[in-house]
Amino acid sequence: MDTSAYAVEAEVEAGHWWFVARRRPFADPKMREPLSADAHVLDIGSGTGNSLRLLRKVGFANRVGLDLGDDI
């Protein structure tokens, strides 16, 4: 993938209903309740990292993203 496309993709992911809905469980404190802030979280297919940024924002310290690509 052309690395310049990541900026466009990240912008779309930030507001598109599909990606927003996928991140909603982590944004809702009641859904995160069973997990401690030091839980290890692996985001497979992390793409542009929007989910990882949300996880950081809500307090998860141990998060890792995994994505396959030629330019990553």
Protein Blocks (a to p, Z undefined) as FASTA:
>chain_A
ZZklmmmmmmmmmmgmklmmmmmmmmpmklmmmpcfkbccddehklnommmmmmmmnopa
bdcdddddfkZZ
